[in-house]
Amino acid sequence: MQTNFSLARLADADVAASEKILRTCVHCGFCTATCPTYVLLGDELDSPRGRIYLIKDMLENDRPARAEEVKHIDRCLSCLSCMTTCPSGVHYMHLIDHARHHVEKTYRRPLQERLLRRLLGLVLPHPARLRWALAGARLGRPFARLFPARLQPMLALAPARVPARTPVDRPQVFPAQGPRRMRVALLSGCAQQVLAPAINEATVRLLTRHGCEVVVAAGAGCCGALAHHLGQDGLAPARANIRAWMRELEGGGLDAIVINASGCGTAVKDYGFLFRADPELAAAAAKISALARDVSEVMRDLGLRAPVIATGRRVAYHSACSLQHGQQIRAEPKELLRAAGFTVLDVPEGHLCCGSAGTYNLLQPAIAERLRARKLANIARTGAELVAAGNIGCITQIASAGTIAVVHTVELLDWATGGPRPAGVAEPAAPGAPALRS
């Protein structure tokens, strides 16, 4: 794509990076076939190629975003399916993130929209605030129709019960069982430790059982992705993580930073890019990005020990967009589940997003609900007993329909190698009887 940015514009590091991305695009349109919003809506401006044209015009002319552009940029899920499809290697993730920040700087949204986005940025990345918010949402669910329409999706997605806190997420060190093979830091995250603390518990058990010393570093927390994708400041929590993990790296050493929420993993692996122009943190951020690993990558390298429980369940594997497209990890989780004794079933149209996409299901509920319905229909076609996924957003989105049990991949691996049966997974059914959820 030909561009005409001024030299003054190109002096800005973010503009220069976006200009390089724009020049990579050759208008081929392959991305339209795998873009969820284009598949649903059929509007060229709701495809990556269409959005690229809008972003180019906006950035090249250094002008404020307009309502029409904001509508189509907001509809992007950042699922990054287009990056998997693109034959030219267009790094759409960095481009759409830059566009979102430009929108937030130059466009004044309607008051209700501004307040909602601000609320999400203030609550979701902070576990204590989120816990209080979910408790309030539970009380408000019977009166959902009395609330503003923009708040109703939040009430609908709120769980009926908020799990109790787990001590696993406090700063501490979990010793390896047997000889130590690796020393790793675990990102506890933010929303996940409130919505599904059992995931971190299962991760710690699984890793220590396989010879990992697991560190929950003091000062580490939210990865910053939620705020960053809202066009807000996601760099502050990222800085805190970098500093916390660098202290561990320079102290006891680290072989990896293990992340069990793929949305967070994609963000942490991008710290090197985000801080490339920061003279204080550029080198440290690059080191942290290089150490970041999805839990399935670490378990692949460790090798799953022989299962001690005959699970024998038919599991539909939902490949989270941030894992398959953002990190290009596809085979590892399925191979691990098969090694653990599960029958793994591929979900038709597995490249399409479930509609979660961070805060997307709260900001664009109509499109998100259509994508969830499509995903659930495809899962039903597999005949699976339960669903495994590697991202808390996907788990929450799919499970909110209440039609099938959805658990994290590590919970099943932990169960197969000696851990407890995950909540929501049924007891083995008697011969000839249908499986029931617990």
C-alpha positions as CSV (number, residue, x, y, z in Angstrom):
1,M,0.0,0.0,0.0
2,Q,1.4,3.4,-1.0
3,T,1.5,5.9,1.9
4,N,2.2,9.7,2.1
5,F,3.1,10.4,5.6
6,S,5.0,13.6,6.3
7,L,8.5,13.5,7.7
8,A,7.2,15.3,10.8
9,R,4.6,12.5,11.3
10,L,7.2,9.8,10.8
11,A,9.3,11.2,13.6
12,D,6.7,9.7,16.0
13,A,7.7,6.1,16.7
14,D,4.2,4.8,16.8
15,V,3.3,6.5,13.5
16,A,6.5,5.2,11.9
17,A,5.7,1.6,13.0
18,S,2.1,1.9,11.6
19,E,3.4,3.3,8.3
20,K,5.6,0.2,7.9
21,I,2.6,-2.0,8.6
22,L,0.4,-0.1,6.1
23,R,3.0,-0.4,3.4
24,T,3.0,-4.2,3.8
25,C,-0.6,-4.6,2.9
26,V,-1.2,-5.5,-0.8
27,H,-5.1,-5.2,-0.8
28,C,-5.4,-8.9,-1.5
29,G,-8.5,-9.4,0.6
30,F,-7.6,-12.8,1.9
31,C,-8.3,-11.5,5.4
32,T,-12.0,-10.9,4.7
33,A,-12.7,-14.6,4.5
34,T,-11.6,-15.2,8.1
35,C,-12.7,-12.0,9.8
36,P,-15.6,-12.7,12.1
37,T,-17.3,-9.3,11.7
38,Y,-17.1,-9.4,8.0
39,V,-18.4,-13.0,7.9
40,L,-21.4,-11.8,10.1
41,L,-22.0,-8.4,8.7
42,G,-20.7,-8.5,5.1
43,D,-19.5,-4.9,5.3
44,E,-16.1,-4.2,3.7
45,L,-15.5,-1.6,6.4
46,D,-15.9,-4.3,9.0
47,S,-13.1,-6.3,7.5
48,P,-9.4,-5.8,8.2
49,R,-8.8,-4.5,4.7
50,G,-11.6,-1.9,5.2
51,R,-10.4,-0.9,8.6
52,I,-6.8,-0.5,7.2
53,Y,-8.1,2.0,4.7
54,L,-9.9,4.0,7.4
55,I,-6.9,3.9,9.8
56,K,-4.5,5.0,7.0
57,D,-6.6,8.0,6.1
58,M,-7.0,9.0,9.8
59,L,-3.3,8.6,10.7
60,E,-1.8,9.9,7.4
61,N,-3.7,13.1,7.6
62,D,-3.3,13.5,11.4
63,R,-6.9,14.3,12.0
64,P,-9.4,13.4,14.7
65,A,-11.3,10.2,14.3
66,R,-14.9,10.5,13.0
67,A,-18.0,8.6,14.2
68,E,-18.1,6.3,11.2
69,E,-14.5,5.3,11.6
70,V,-14.9,4.8,15.4
71,K,-17.9,2.5,14.7
72,H,-15.9,0.1,12.5
73,I,-12.7,0.2,14.6
74,D,-14.8,-0.5,17.8
75,R,-16.4,-3.5,16.0
76,C,-12.9,-5.1,15.5
77,L,-12.5,-8.0,18.0
78,S,-8.7,-8.0,17.8
79,C,-9.0,-11.7,17.3
80,L,-6.0,-11.5,14.8
81,S,-7.4,-14.2,12.5
82,C,-6.4,-11.8,9.7
83,M,-2.8,-12.1,10.8
84,T,-2.9,-15.9,10.4
85,T,-4.5,-15.6,7.0
86,C,-2.4,-12.7,5.6
87,P,0.2,-13.9,3.0
88,S,2.1,-10.5,3.3
89,G,2.7,-10.6,7.1
90,V,0.7,-7.4,7.9
91,H,1.0,-6.9,11.7
92,Y,-2.6,-5.9,12.2
93,M,-2.4,-6.1,16.0
94,H,0.0,-3.1,16.3
95,L,-2.0,-1.1,13.8
96,I,-5.4,-1.6,15.4
97,D,-3.9,-0.9,18.9
98,H,-2.5,2.4,17.6
99,A,-5.8,3.3,16.0
100,R,-7.6,2.7,19.2
101,H,-5.3,5.0,21.1
102,H,-5.7,7.6,18.4
103,V,-9.5,7.3,18.7
104,E,-9.4,7.8,22.5
105,K,-7.2,10.9,22.1
106,T,-9.1,12.6,19.4
107,Y,-12.8,11.5,19.6
108,R,-15.3,12.4,22.2
109,R,-17.7,9.6,22.7
110,P,-21.2,10.0,24.0
111,L,-21.3,10.4,27.8
112,Q,-22.8,6.9,28.5
113,E,-20.1,5.2,26.4
114,R,-17.3,7.2,28.0
115,L,-18.6,6.2,31.5
116,L,-18.9,2.6,30.6
117,R,-15.4,2.3,29.1
118,R,-14.0,4.2,32.1
119,L,-15.8,1.9,34.5
120,L,-14.4,-1.2,32.7
121,G,-10.9,0.2,32.9
122,L,-11.2,1.0,36.6
123,V,-12.8,-2.3,37.7
124,L,-11.8,-5.3,35.5
125,P,-8.0,-5.1,36.0
126,H,-8.3,-4.9,39.8
127,P,-9.3,-8.1,41.6
128,A,-10.7,-6.5,44.7
129,R,-12.8,-4.0,42.8
130,L,-14.0,-6.7,40.4
131,R,-15.0,-8.9,43.3
132,W,-17.2,-6.1,44.8
133,A,-18.6,-5.3,41.4
134,L,-19.6,-8.9,40.8
135,A,-21.3,-9.1,44.2
136,G,-23.3,-6.1,43.3
137,A,-24.1,-7.5,39.9
138,R,-25.5,-10.6,41.5
139,L,-27.8,-8.6,43.6
140,G,-28.9,-6.5,40.6
141,R,-29.6,-9.4,38.1
142,P,-33.2,-9.8,39.1
143,F,-33.7,-6.1,38.3
144,A,-31.7,-6.1,35.1
145,R,-34.5,-4.6,33.0
146,L,-34.4,-1.5,35.2
147,F,-30.8,-0.8,34.5
148,P,-29.5,1.2,31.4
149,A,-29.3,-1.0,28.3
150,R,-25.5,-0.6,28.2
151,L,-25.1,-2.2,31.6
152,Q,-27.4,-5.2,31.0
153,P,-24.8,-7.3,29.2
154,M,-22.5,-7.0,32.3
155,L,-25.3,-8.2,34.5
156,A,-26.0,-11.1,32.2
157,L,-22.4,-12.3,32.1
158,A,-21.8,-11.9,35.9
159,P,-21.6,-15.4,37.6
160,A,-24.3,-16.5,39.9
161,R,-21.6,-17.2,42.5
162,V,-18.2,-15.6,43.0
163,P,-15.6,-18.2,44.0
164,A,-13.7,-17.8,47.3
165,R,-10.3,-16.3,47.2
166,T,-7.3,-18.6,46.9
167,P,-4.0,-18.3,48.8
168,V,-2.2,-19.4,45.6
169,D,-2.3,-15.9,44.2
170,R,-0.4,-14.3,47.0
171,P,3.4,-13.6,46.5
172,Q,5.2,-16.8,47.4
173,V,7.3,-19.7,46.1
174,F,6.0,-23.2,45.5
175,P,8.8,-25.8,45.7
176,A,9.1,-28.4,42.9
177,Q,8.1,-32.0,43.7
178,G,11.3,-34.1,43.3
179,P,14.4,-32.7,41.6
180,R,13.9,-29.2,40.3
181,R,13.8,-29.0,36.5
182,M,12.8,-25.4,36.0
183,R,12.2,-22.2,38.0
184,V,9.3,-20.2,36.6
185,A,7.2,-17.2,37.5
186,L,3.5,-17.5,37.2
187,L,1.3,-14.6,36.2
188,S,-1.7,-14.7,38.5
189,G,-3.6,-12.1,36.3
190,C,-6.5,-10.0,37.4
191,A,-10.0,-11.1,36.3
192,Q,-9.1,-14.8,36.2
193,Q,-8.1,-15.0,39.9
194,V,-11.6,-13.7,40.7
195,L,-13.7,-15.6,38.1
196,A,-11.9,-18.9,38.2
197,P,-9.2,-19.2,40.9
198,A,-9.1,-22.9,40.4
199,I,-7.1,-22.4,37.1
200,N,-4.1,-20.9,39.0
201,E,-4.4,-23.6,41.6
202,A,-4.4,-26.4,38.9
203,T,-1.5,-24.7,37.2
204,V,0.7,-24.6,40.3
205,R,-0.1,-28.3,41.1
206,L,0.6,-29.3,37.5
207,L,3.9,-27.4,37.3
208,T,5.3,-28.4,40.7
209,R,4.3,-32.1,40.0
210,H,6.4,-31.9,36.9
211,G,9.5,-30.5,38.6
212,C,9.0,-26.7,38.5
213,E,9.6,-24.3,41.3
214,V,6.8,-21.8,40.8
215,V,7.2,-18.2,41.9
216,V,4.3,-15.7,42.3
217,A,6.3,-12.5,42.3
218,A,5.5,-9.6,44.6
219,G,4.3,-6.6,42.5
220,A,3.2,-8.6,39.5
221,G,-0.5,-8.5,38.5
222,C,-2.6,-7.4,35.5
223,C,-0.8,-7.7,32.2
224,G,-2.3,-4.4,31.0
225,A,-4.1,-5.8,28.0
226,L,-7.6,-4.8,29.0
227,A,-6.7,-1.2,29.4
228,H,-4.4,-1.2,26.3
229,H,-7.1,-2.5,24.0
230,L,-9.6,0.1,25.4
231,G,-7.2,2.8,24.3
232,Q,-6.3,3.5,27.9
233,D,-3.0,3.3,29.7
234,G,-2.0,-0.3,29.9
235,L,1.7,0.5,30.3
236,A,1.6,1.1,34.1
237,P,0.7,-2.5,35.0
238,A,3.1,-3.7,32.4
239,R,5.9,-1.7,33.9
240,A,5.1,-3.2,37.3
241,N,5.3,-6.7,35.9
242,I,8.6,-6.1,34.2
243,R,10.2,-4.8,37.3
244,A,8.7,-7.6,39.5
245,W,10.0,-10.3,37.2
246,M,13.4,-8.7,36.6
247,R,13.9,-8.8,40.4
248,E,13.2,-12.5,40.3
249,L,15.4,-13.0,37.2
250,E,18.3,-11.2,38.8
251,G,17.7,-12.9,42.2
252,G,17.0,-16.6,41.9
253,G,16.8,-16.7,38.1
254,L,13.9,-17.7,35.9
255,D,13.7,-20.2,33.1
256,A,10.3,-19.0,32.0
257,I,7.3,-16.7,32.8
258,V,4.3,-19.0,32.6
259,I,1.0,-17.5,31.6
260,N,-2.2,-19.5,31.6
261,A,-4.5,-16.9,30.1
262,S,-3.6,-16.6,26.4
263,G,-4.9,-13.0,26.1
264,C,-2.3,-12.1,28.8
265,G,0.3,-14.2,27.1
266,T,-0.1,-12.3,23.8
267,A,0.3,-9.0,25.7
268,V,3.4,-10.0,27.7
269,K,5.1,-11.4,24.6
270,D,4.6,-7.9,23.1
271,Y,6.2,-6.0,26.0
272,G,9.4,-5.7,24.0
273,F,7.6,-3.8,21.2
274,L,5.5,-1.7,23.6
275,F,8.6,-0.5,25.4
276,R,11.0,-0.4,22.5
277,A,11.5,3.4,22.8
278,D,11.7,3.5,26.6
279,P,15.4,4.1,27.5
280,E,14.9,2.7,31.0
281,L,12.9,-0.4,30.3
282,A,13.5,-1.4,26.6
283,A,16.2,-4.0,27.4
284,A,14.3,-5.5,30.4
285,A,11.0,-5.6,28.5
286,A,12.7,-7.5,25.6
287,K,14.1,-10.0,28.2
288,I,10.6,-10.5,29.7
289,S,9.0,-11.0,26.4
290,A,11.6,-13.6,25.5
291,L,10.9,-15.5,28.7
292,A,7.1,-15.4,28.4
293,R,5.6,-18.8,27.6
294,D,2.0,-20.2,27.5
295,V,1.6,-23.0,30.0
296,S,1.1,-25.5,27.1
297,E,4.5,-24.6,25.7
298,V,6.2,-25.3,29.1
299,M,4.3,-28.5,29.6
300,R,5.2,-29.7,26.0
301,D,8.9,-29.1,26.9
302,L,8.6,-30.8,30.3
303,G,6.7,-33.8,28.9
304,L,3.5,-34.8,30.5
305,R,3.9,-37.7,32.9
306,A,1.7,-40.8,32.4
307,P,-1.9,-40.2,33.5
308,V,-2.9,-41.8,36.7
309,I,-6.6,-41.4,36.1
310,A,-8.6,-43.0,33.3
311,T,-10.5,-39.9,32.2
312,G,-11.7,-41.0,28.8
313,R,-13.8,-38.0,28.1
314,R,-14.7,-36.5,24.7
315,V,-13.4,-33.0,24.8
316,A,-14.0,-30.2,22.2
317,Y,-10.9,-28.1,22.2
318,H,-11.7,-24.4,21.7
319,S,-8.6,-22.7,20.4
320,A,-8.6,-19.2,21.8
321,C,-7.9,-16.5,19.2
322,S,-5.1,-15.0,21.3
323,L,-3.4,-18.4,21.4
324,Q,-3.9,-19.7,17.8
325,H,-3.6,-16.3,16.1
326,G,-1.8,-14.1,18.6
327,Q,0.8,-16.6,19.6
328,Q,0.5,-19.2,16.8
329,I,0.1,-22.0,19.3
330,R,-2.3,-24.6,17.9
331,A,-1.0,-28.2,18.3
332,E,0.5,-28.2,21.8
333,P,-2.8,-28.1,23.9
334,K,-4.4,-30.8,21.8
335,E,-1.3,-33.0,22.0
336,L,-1.2,-32.7,25.8
337,L,-4.9,-33.5,26.2
338,R,-4.5,-36.6,24.0
339,A,-1.4,-37.7,26.1
340,A,-3.6,-37.3,29.2
341,G,-6.1,-39.8,27.8
342,F,-8.8,-37.5,26.4
343,T,-10.4,-37.9,23.0
344,V,-9.9,-34.4,21.5
345,L,-12.4,-33.1,19.0
346,D,-11.8,-30.1,16.7
347,V,-14.5,-27.5,16.6
348,P,-15.8,-26.6,13.1
349,E,-14.9,-23.0,12.2
350,G,-12.4,-23.1,14.9
351,H,-10.6,-20.1,13.5
352,L,-13.6,-17.8,14.3
353,C,-13.8,-15.9,17.6
354,C,-16.3,-16.9,20.3
355,G,-17.2,-13.2,20.9
356,S,-15.4,-12.7,24.2
357,A,-12.3,-10.7,23.0
358,G,-11.5,-9.0,26.3
359,T,-14.3,-6.4,26.9
360,Y,-15.9,-6.9,23.5
361,N,-18.8,-8.9,24.8
362,L,-19.6,-6.0,27.1
363,L,-19.1,-3.2,24.6
364,Q,-20.5,-4.9,21.5
365,P,-23.0,-7.4,23.0
366,A,-25.2,-7.9,19.9
367,I,-22.3,-9.1,17.7
368,A,-20.7,-11.0,20.6
369,E,-24.0,-13.0,21.2
370,R,-24.2,-13.9,17.5
371,L,-20.6,-15.2,17.6
372,R,-21.2,-17.1,20.8
373,A,-24.3,-18.8,19.3
374,R,-22.3,-19.8,16.2
375,K,-19.6,-21.2,18.4
376,L,-22.0,-23.2,20.6
377,A,-23.7,-24.6,17.5
378,N,-20.3,-25.8,16.2
379,I,-19.3,-27.2,19.5
380,A,-22.6,-29.1,19.6
381,R,-21.8,-30.7,16.2
382,T,-18.8,-32.4,17.8
383,G,-20.8,-34.4,20.3
384,A,-18.3,-33.5,23.0
385,E,-19.0,-33.9,26.7
386,L,-17.1,-30.8,27.7
387,V,-15.0,-28.0,26.3
388,A,-11.4,-27.2,27.0
389,A,-9.9,-23.7,26.4
390,G,-6.8,-21.8,27.4
391,N,-8.3,-18.3,28.0
392,I,-10.5,-17.1,30.8
393,G,-12.4,-14.8,28.5
394,C,-13.4,-17.6,26.2
395,I,-14.3,-19.9,29.1
396,T,-16.6,-17.2,30.6
397,Q,-18.2,-16.4,27.3
398,I,-19.0,-20.0,26.2
399,A,-20.0,-21.1,29.7
400,S,-22.4,-18.2,30.2
401,A,-24.9,-20.1,27.9
402,G,-25.1,-22.9,30.5
403,T,-25.3,-25.6,27.8
404,I,-22.0,-27.4,28.3
405,A,-19.2,-27.5,30.9
406,V,-16.1,-25.4,30.0
407,V,-12.8,-25.8,31.8
408,H,-9.2,-24.7,31.3
409,T,-6.9,-27.1,29.6
410,V,-4.6,-27.2,32.7
411,E,-7.4,-28.3,34.9
412,L,-7.8,-31.4,32.8
413,L,-4.1,-32.1,32.6
414,D,-3.9,-31.7,36.4
415,W,-6.8,-34.1,36.9
416,A,-5.3,-36.7,34.7
417,T,-1.9,-36.6,36.4
418,G,-3.2,-36.8,40.0
419,G,-5.1,-33.6,40.8
420,P,-8.8,-33.2,41.7
421,R,-11.6,-33.5,39.2
422,P,-12.5,-30.0,37.9
423,A,-15.7,-28.5,39.1
424,G,-18.3,-28.8,36.4
425,V,-16.9,-32.0,35.0
426,A,-19.3,-34.9,35.6
427,E,-18.6,-38.1,37.5
428,P,-18.1,-41.0,35.2
429,A,-21.5,-42.1,33.9
430,A,-22.7,-45.6,34.3
431,P,-22.6,-47.7,31.2
432,G,-25.3,-46.6,28.8
433,A,-26.2,-43.6,30.9
434,P,-25.8,-40.0,29.6
435,A,-23.1,-37.9,31.2
436,L,-24.3,-35.2,33.6
437,R,-22.7,-32.0,34.8
438,S,-21.8,-31.7,38.4
